Amino acid sequence: MPTTIYQNVVSQARASDGTMVESATDIGHTGTGEQAVSASGGEVATISGFAVAYEPPTALRYLELRSPVRVGDQYTTLDLHRKDSGYDADGDGRNDAVDYAIYSRVIGTETVDLVHAPGVKTVRVRTTQAVRYTLSYSGQQTEVVSATTDLWYAEGVGIVKRVDDYPSSVAETGRDVTTEELVVFDGVAKGLGPMAKTALTTAGGQRVQEFRAAVGFGDHVLLMTMLQAGQDAGVTVHKLDARGQWLSGHDVAGFPNSDAQLVRLGERVLALAHDDAGIVMQAFDAEGVPAGSGVRLVSGSLTRLAGAWWYGAAVSRDTLWVVWEEQVGGTFGTYRLRAQPFDAAGRALAAASTLTEGQSTANSISGLSATGRSSGAALVTWSEFSDGQGYLRYAVLDGQSAPDVHGIGPISFTASLKPAVVSSGSALLWVSPSRGGALSGVTLSQDGSILTTPGKSLLEEVLPVEWWSRTDGFVLSGDQTIDIVAQEQNAKLWPEDFPRALQTLTELKPGAGSLAATGTVRLLARGIDSWPTALVELDGRILMIIWESAGLSTQVVWRRP
């Protein structure tokens, strides 16, 4: 039989009697439906109308689950006999008797692979409806005709899969089987999968433009944009709610914006940018309101040699670290990568340290990146070409302590390190061109040294995840996990699709050993519409910020319960 694809949207609303009314747009591909759902006394049940023969409809309570859930448990909803079924099955002019039963049975635990969440642990329950007639002409009983509905329940979500198996209304086809699998669950405070992408507009309906940076506060986001496109100075800090909707905005007209960055330090957000005289900082409170005036952190003419960024900022404990590249003596002089700690007010806590230096004629650095967290160390990474050989280097910045610099190499492959810092420790990630663009990575020990898999080289530290066939090295350091946007090549979102590249969002949690051997991963979204410019971690979800030609959009991706 041909396969028909359809969509069923289920919504819930609280009724005046305290029950939950559940509505469906196309349940079992049979049209709209509605039922009352209750969860009390350790039982989950639905209530819907039921009628036999000429009897008036009555409210029938279908018991679906009872705590504690035990494999093999059976719940009887209905077991009745009626002498008059209202139906003449044998055609003798008299209605026949009927036996009708409805019961549910706990089949067991199973793992279900959903499109955005493979490997979901569930409990499977089967509800059977069975009917049998006693013929008035002969007194014989007909064969039992049955229909089943299988439901798979996942903790923290509810029903994630449904299979209906009913006798077909067309005799030649035998049975009609419909399968429904959860794609997206929006539980307001929790959910699963990606929500719809929405355009980001202000209260006046104006599309927000020109992304610069963003940070999260658990229940809201502060987003920085250019105040006016085409102008070198002026920024706006917007406050967005946890669903990516615009709430408010505050302008700072004179702040440089060409490469502005944001870092969170406690309940403050610090904006950093450079101008012709060095690096400046402007503080904002947690609502995005400017706090005081701008402060100059670094003075002097700084020249970028190579790479995407020439300065970076990260937080370690209660300290702001600023890292920048400067050139001494002109084009043929010496380059230096410097780091200096500051407090939240922009006061220097120590003199600047030199992380690396070399002659500009033969050497260079690129791919500077920095990240950190308020309860741990910050991590700065860069690539360096020195004396004809390539190196990957990183520095651990812990509080106000002097930077601890490490190096990997010389290396025989081209890669750009991306730092990640989570509550369980730090990690370095990179894309391996020699491995087809696969994502590789290592964790760092307490002393800053790398933890590798015994007997493997760095080239073999590939993370064993099949959907990471290509990445652009996009990494977000969250509180518990490292969240990574990647691309899966020649893939299908649905069986009938043509193969194509699919954007994915995955969370990676480092383990106690090497990242490849002990790290654990969970897919959060597959088939994202647009490649995000930034990811912001919020409570129970990730907000993707997407920058397109028409302006900025936002999209929520839920963390799995």
N, C-alpha and C positions, 0 to 999 in steps of 0.2 A: 504494500500500500504506500502511496506517496506520503511524505512528511509535510505537515502544515505547521508553520511557525506562527505563534500568536503571542500577545502580551497580555498579562493579567496584573492589574495594579490593585493591591489590597491596602485599604486604609482603615484606621481604627479611631473611634471617637467615644468619649464617655457619655453614657446615657444618664437620665435623671435618677434612675433607680440604682445607680452605682455600677451597673454592668458595662461591659465594653461592647459596642456595636461594631462589627467587622463587615466592611463592604468590599465587594470584588467587582471589577469591571468585566471580566470574562472568565469566571471560574470554570476550569475544565473545558474551556472553549465552548461553553454552552450559553453564555450570556451573563448578565449581571446577577449578583446574589448578595444576600445579607443574612447575618446571624449574630446572635448575642454570645459573647464569650465571657466566662467567669473563671477566676483563679482564687480559690479560698479553701481553707481547711486542708491544704496539701493536695487539692484536686484541680485539674484543668478540665473544663467542660464547655460544650457549646449547646445552645438552645435553639431549636427550630421547629416549625410546624410539622405535624405528621397526621395523616388521616387514612383510615381503611374503610372501604365500601362507602356507605352512606353516613358514616359517623362524622360529626363535626371535627374539624382539625383541633388537635391538642398540642401543647408545648411539650416537646420531647427533649429530655436532657441527655446528650451524648457525652459520656465520660471518656476522655482521651488519655489522661495520665493521672496516676495517683502516687503520692510519695509515701514510702520509698518505692522507686521504680525497680521492679524485679523482672528478669527475663522469664517469660512464660506466664506472667500474670494475665488474667483475662477479666474484662469488665463487661457485664451484660447490660445493654441498654434497653432491649426490648425482647420479649418472648411471649407471643400471643397466638391464640387460635380463634378464628371467627368462622361460624357456620356459614355465614353469607359474606362472600368476598366481594360481592357486587360485580362479579365477572363470571360468565358462562364459558369455561374453558373447553368443555366437551361438546358444546352445541346442542344439548338436549332441551334447551329452553328453561333450564333451572340454574341459578347461580351456584357455584361450587364453594366448598369450604376452603379456607386458606390457613397455613401456618407461616408466621413471619417472625424472623429473628434478626436482631442487630447486636453484634458483640465486637469488642476490641481486644487485641492480644498484643503484648509486648514481644516483638520478634527478637530483639537484641541490639547490641551496639554495632555500628558500622561507620566507616569513613566515607565521606562524600566529597567529591571534587567539584566545587563550584567554579564558575568562570573567573571570579576574582579572588577565590579562596580555596585552593586545593588542600585536601587533607583535613577537612572539618570533621571532628568527632561528633557523632550523633547517636540518638536512640530511635530505633524504628518501631512504629506501631501500626498494625494493620486492623482496619475496621471492615468487618464483613456484614453484608446484608444478604440474607437468604430467604427465599420464598418457595413454598411447595403447596400445590393444590390437591385436594381430595375430590375426585370426580364424582358427581352425583349419579351419573348413569351406571358406573361400574363399581364405585367404592374404592377404586385403586388410587394410589398416590402418584403424582407426576414426579419426574426427576427434579431435584433441587436446582433452582436457578439462583446464581449468586453474583454479587458485585463487590468489589473490594476497593478500598481507598487506603493506600500506604502513605504515612506521614513520617518524615525524618525531623527530629527535634535536635537543635544545637543549643548548648548552654549559652545564655546571654543574648540569644537571637530569637529563638522560637522555631517555627517551621521553616526549613530550608529546602525541602523537596517534597513533592506530592505526585503520586501516580494513581490515577483512576483507571480501573479495569471493569468495564460494564458490557453486558450483552448488547450487541449492535442492533440498532433499529432497522438495519438492512440485513436480511437473513444471510445473504451470500458472504458477508464480510466476517461473520462470526462474533468478534469482540471489538470494541472500541477502547483503545488505550491512549490516555493522555498523560504526559509527563510535564510537570512544572518544576523549575529550579530557581532558587532565589538568585537574583542578579544584584540588586541594590536594596539595602535595608536602612531606612532613616528612622531611628528611634528617638529623635530629637537630641537626647544626651549621649547616645551611643548608636552605632550602626555598623554597616559592612559595605565595602565597595565604594566606587566614586559617585558623587552626586553630579547633577547636571552643571555644566559650565555656564556662568552668568556674567554679563557685562558689568563692569564696575562703574557706577555712576554716582555723582553727588546728589544731594537732596534736590538740587535744581535740575537734575536730569543730564548734567554735563558729563561726558565720558572722561574718566581719569586717564592721563597720558604720562609718558616719560618716566618709567620706573627707574629707581636708583637703589633702594635697599628696603629690607623689611625685617622685623623681629617680632616674636610672639610673647604674650603674657598669660598664657593658659586659656583665658576666655576672650581675648581680643588680640588684634594685630596692629602694630604701628608700621605704616607704609610711607616711605619717603619718595617723592617725585620732584621733578623740576617744577618751579613755580610757573615758569613760562617757557615754552619750547623755543630753542634758538638763543636763549640768554645764558651767559656763563655763570651768573649769580642768581640766587633765589631758590629756595626749596619749600615744599609743602609737606607736612607730616600729617597723614590721614589716619584716623582710627577706624578700624573695621571690626565688626563683630565676628564671632566664631564661625559663622556661615559665610563670611566673606562679603558682607554687606556694609556699605559706607555709613558711618555714624557722624563723623566730624572731621575738620581739617584746620591746621594752623600754619601760617606762613612765616618764614624768616627771609626777608628780602635780600639781604646782603651776603648770605652764606654761599660759598662756591658749590657748584653742583656737578661738574663734569665727571668726577669719579668718586662721589660721596659714598660713605659707608656708614652702617649703623651697628652698634654693639650694645648689648644690655648689661648693665652693671647694677645689680640689685633691683630697686624699683625705679631706676633711671635708665634712659636711653641716651647714648652718646653718639652724636653724628660727627664724623671726621671727613675732612676734604683737604685738598691742597690748592694753594694759589702760588703766585710768583715768588712769595716770600717764605714758603714752607708749608707746614701742616697746621690746620686750625681745628677747633672742636667747639660744638654747641650742644648743651645738655637740654633734654626734654624730660618732663615727668611721665608717669605711666599712662597718662591720658593723651600724650602728644603735645602738651602745652610747653612752649619754650621756658626754660628755667635759667634766668640770668642772661648775660650776653656771651658772645663768643670768646674763646681763649686760644691763644697761639701756643702750640705744643713744641713745634720744631721750627727753627729759623734757619734760613740759608737757601741758596739756589740748589735745587736737587734736579738731577737729570736722569731720566729713565733710559736704560740701555736696551732692554729687550723684554719680551713677555707681555702678558695681558695687564698686569698691575705692577706698579713700582712701589707701592706701599701697602701695608696691611695693619689691621688692628684686631686684638683679641683680649678677652678677659680671663684672668687667672685669680681665683678667690676674690679679693676686693681690690684687685689691681688691674689697671688698664695698660696693656703692652702695645706700643706702637713700633712697627718695623718698617724701615724704609731703605731705599738704595740711594746712595749719593756718589757723586763723581768728583774726585779731587784732581786738579791739575789739567782740566780740559779733556778733549777726546782721547788724547794719548797718555792720560794720567792713570790714576788708580781708582777702581770702583770699590765701594765698601757697602756691606749690608749691615745696618745698624739696628739696635733694639733698645728701647728705653721704657721704664715703668713710670706710670702716673697714677695719681688718685682720681676720684670721681670729679674733683673740681679742676683737674688739669694741672695740678702741681707735680713737678718731677720728684720722684722718690729716690732716684739714684742717677748717676751719670749714664750716658749711653754706652752700650757695649758693642763691639764689633763681632758679628757672627762669622763673616768671611770677607776676604778682600783679594784683589788680584789686579794685574795690569790689563787695562781695557783693550790693548792692541791684540792680545792673544786669548783672553778669557771673557766670560760673560755669565750672567745668571738670568734665569727666566722662570716663569710659572710660580711666582711668589704667591703663597696662600697661607692664611692664618685662621685658627679657630680656637675656642676655649670654652670653659664653663666656670661659673662663679664658685663652685665647690671643689674645683680641681685645677690641674695644670692646663696651660695653653700650649698649642703646638703650631709651629711655623715650618713650612716646607718650601723647598725650591730646588730647581735643577741648576747645575753649574757645569760649565765647560771650562776645564782647566788643563793647560799644558797638553792640549790635543786629545784629552779624554773626557768622557762624560761621567758625572756623579749625581746621585740623588742625596740631598742633604736635608736635615731637619734639626730643629732646636726645641728643647723642652723648656718652657717658661713657667716656673712654679712660684706663685706669689711674687715676692720682691727679691727672690734669690737670683744670683747671676745665671744667665742662660747656659744650658747644657747642650752643646752642639755635637751632632753625630753625622756620620757620612756612610753612604752605601756606594761601593764601586771601587775601581772604575767598572762601568757597566757596558755591556755589548749591545744594548737595545735602547731605543728612545722611549722615554716615558715621562710623564709629569705627575708628581706625587700630589695626592689630595689628603689633607689631614682630617682626622675624625676623633672627637673626644666625647665619650659617654660616661655614665656613672661607673661602669665596670672597668674603664681604662681607656687607653688611646690606641689608635690604629692608623696605618698608612695604606692608602689604596692607589692603584694606578691601572691604566688600561695597557694590555700587552699586545702590541701590534704583531709580534711574532706568533701569538696565539689566536690570531683572527679577531683581535679586539676584545678578547675576554677580560673580565674584571679579575684583578689579582690584588692581594693584600696581605699584610702582616700585622700582628698586634705588637705592642711595646710592653716590655717588662717594667717593673718599678724603677729600675736604674736607667731606663730609656733605651736599652738595647732591644733589638728585634727578636721576636720569637718565631722561628721557622719550623716547618715539619722536618723531622730527622731524615737525612738522606736526600732532601730535595733542594734544588737551587731556587733562587728568587723567581726565575722564569716558570717554575713548576708550582708556585704558590697560587694557582688559579682556583677561584672559589667555585665549588661544584654545584652551580645552579644552571639548569638547562635554558632558562629564558633570558639569561644574560649573554646573549650571543654578540652583542655590541653595546658599548656604553660610551658616553661622552664625558665620563669622569665627573658627573654631577653628583655631589655628595652633600647631605645635610647631617650635621651632628645633632642628634636629639638627646633627650635626657637618658633614655634607656637603650635606644637603638640608633643605628646609622641608616638613614633612609636614602635610597638610591633610585634615580630615574635611569632607565636603560631601554634598549631597543631589542626586540626579538624579531629576527629576520624570517621571511617566508613562513609566516604563521597565520592561523585562522582563529578568529574570535568565536565564530559559530561554524558548525560543520559544512554549511552550504556556501560559506564565503570563499572568495578567491584568496590564495596566499598573498600576504602583504607584510610590511613592517608594522609591528605593534609596539607602542610605548607602554612600558610597565613601571610600576612603583613598588619597591620591595624594601622591607625592613630587615636589617642585618644586626644580629646581637653577638658581639664578640664573646668567646669562651675563655677558659682558663689557659689554653695553650695557643697553638698557631691558629690563625684566622681560618685557613682552609680546612683544618681538621676539626676544630671545636666550635667554630662560629655556626649559629643557627639562623635560618632565614624564613620569612613568611611573605608571600605575595599579598599585596594590598589592593592592587588595581592592574588591569590588563586591558589594553585597547583604549588608553587615554586619548582624547581627541587631539590635544595640542601639547607640544613640548613646553614645559613650564620654564619660566625665567628664574623663579625662586620657589623654595619650599619653606613653609613656616610651621613649626610644631606647636600644636595647641592640645588642650586636654582631650584625649580620646580621638584625635583626628589630626590630619595634616591639611593645611591650606596651600593649594598651588596657586601661584600668581603667574598669569600668562600675559605676555606682551605681544600684541599683534598690531598690524598696521592701523586698525581702527581704534586702538587703545588697549587698556588693561581689562582682563577678565579674571575671575576667581573660580576655583573649583575645590570643593571639599572631598577628601578621601578619608574614609573612616579607618581607624585602626581596628583590627579584629578583636572582638571581646575575648 
